[in-house]
Amino acid sequence: MAFILGVSGGSGSGKTYFAQKLYELLPENSCSLVYQDNFYIDQSSRFDYDGGSVNFDHPDSIDFKLLAKKLKDLKKGKDCDIPLYDFATHSRLKETQRVKCQNIVIVDGILILHDSKVRACLDKTVFFDTPKELRFSRRLKRDVEERGRTEEGVKKQFEAQVEPMHQKFVAPSRQFADWTCADPIDFATVLMEVKAYLENEAL
């Protein structure tokens, strides 16, 4: 039976970096990672290749039912196949990724604390409450370098969709967090606290 840790916060908040660092610090073969981003609903027929027409930060863009099912399988000790999502074309690939059930499963996503079905699967949770300016600068760098976007398109999407959805859905979900990192200087402290807790309670 897996212990499931949810790591949430706004886009560019540092949650993915935290999840990966935690994964690296835990003993080998003790932990698996699952990303909410792999559970986007296929939007290839609507995507205009620079954002705009599809609101990827709204809860309706995520297949939470499937994510919750996979987490329940992992919690029961079952390995599972996770969908893969192509951000260049915004389509779900035919290939899947096999995720092994380990003692600890870390789930990363901006909306995992918002959705009640997914939240019910989480044993403990971390939330990154990062300032807007820092979140935007990180998202701009990622989307331009990794997802082929233009700076203008990223900025327009952030102001029209990302930040409004953050305030409406993501920020309020902070209330469900067991640990909150509200300042980048707290990163290492929270990381060590969560690591120690998992080593004591889940391994």
N, C-alpha and C positions, 0 to 999 in steps of 0.2 A: 504494500500500500504506500503510495507516494504522499509526501508532504508538499503541498502546493503553495508557493510564495508568489503573490502578485506584485509587480512593480509598475507603477503608473505615474502619470504626470503629463503635462502638455508636450506637444511636438517640439523637440529640441530642448527638452528640460534636463536631459542627462540620464533618463531612466534606462535607456538601452546600454549606455556605457557602464552604468552601475550593474545591470544584470550580467553583462559579460565579465566585468571584473570579479563579481561575486562567484560566477561560474569557475573562473580561473583559480580563485583562492580555495575553493572547496576541494576535497580529495578527488583524485581521478576516478572516473566511473561512479560518482555518487550523485551526479546532477545532470538534468536535461534542460534545454531551453525551448520555449514555445513563444512565437511572436504573433500578436494580434494581426499584424500586417499581412500575414499569410492567409487570413480569413476574409479579405475583401471580396465582395460580390463582384463578379466579372462586369466591367464597365466599358469594355472595348468598343461597343457599338455607340457609346455616347461621348467618349473621351475626345477632347479637341486637341490633344497633344501639348497643351500648355495650361492645363487646369481650366478653371472657369465654369464649364458646363456641368461638372459633376462635383458635388460637395463630399469629398472624401473624409471630412472630419465630423460628419453627422453620423449618429449611431446606425441609421438605416443603411449605411454603406458596408457594414460589417455583418458577417454571418455568425452572430453570437450563438445561435442554436447549435451549429456545428462545432464551434469552439468549446462550448460547455460539454457537448457529448464527448469530445476527445479528452477533455480534462477529467471527466468522470471515468473514462476508460483507464487513463493513467493512474488515477487515484485507486482504482481497483487492482492495479498491478499489471495491466495489459499494455503491451507496446501498441503504437498506433501510427497510421499514415496521415501526415499533415499536408494540406494543399500547399502548392507553391504559386506565388503571384508575381507576374512580370510588370514592373512599374513603368517600363518603356512603352508598352502597349495597353496597359491596364486590363490584362486578361489573366484568367486562372489557367495555369498550365496543366497539361495532361499528366505530367510527372508529379509524383508526391515525394515527400521526405519522411523516412522512417524515424520515429522518435521512440527511444527505448524508455521504459519505465524504470527510473532510478529512485533512490530514496527521496530525492528532492527534485521537484520540477519548478523552474522559474518561468513565470508567464509575464511577458512584457507587452504593454499596450496603453494607449492614451485613454481608452474607454472601458477597460476591464473592471474598474470599480463602479462605473455607471450602470452596467447591465446586471440585473439581479440574478439572472441564471448563471452567469460566469462568477459573480461575486460569491455565490453560494458554494462554489467549488474551492475557494481560496481559504487556506488555513491562517495565513498572516499576509499583511499588505504593507507596501512602502509607497509613499507619494512624494513626487518632486514638485515643489511649489517654486518654480524658477521665474525670475522677472521676464516680462514680455520682450524687452530689447535683446536679452541674451538668447531667448528661445528663437526669435526671428533670425538673428545672425547665424545661428547654427543650422536652422532649416534652410536658409538661403544657400549656404555653402554646400549642404548635402544635396539639395534638389538640382542645383546647377551642375555639380561635379559628378553625381552618381545617377541622376535620373534624367539628364538631358534637357532640363528646363531652362528658360531664360530668366534673367534677374527680374525683368519687368513682370513676367507672368507669376513668378513666385511671390513678389511683393503684393500684387493685386489679389492673389488668392489668399494670402495671409490676412490682409485687412478685411476682405469680403467674407471669408469663410472660416479660416483657421482660428483667428482670435475670437470672433463671435461664438463659434462652437465651443471654444475653450471656456469662455465665461459661462455659457449656458449649461454645458454638460460635464466638462472635465473638472474645472475648478470646484464645483460643488461636491464632487465625489471624494474630495480630500477628507471629508468627515468619516469615511470608512477606513482610513489608514491607521495602522498600528505604529508606524514610524513615518515621520515627515522630515524631509530635507528642504528647508526653506532658504538656504544660503549655500553657495558653492563651497564655502570653507567648511561646512558641516559634512561634506561628502565622505571623507575618510572616517569620521567618527561614526556615522550611520552605517557605513559599510562594515566596520569592525563589529558593531553591535549586532547587526543582522547575522553576520558570519558566526559569531559566538553563539547566538541563539540557535541557529540551525545545527551547529555541531553538537549542542547539548540536547536538543529536542527531536532532531530528525535523523541523526546518524547513529 
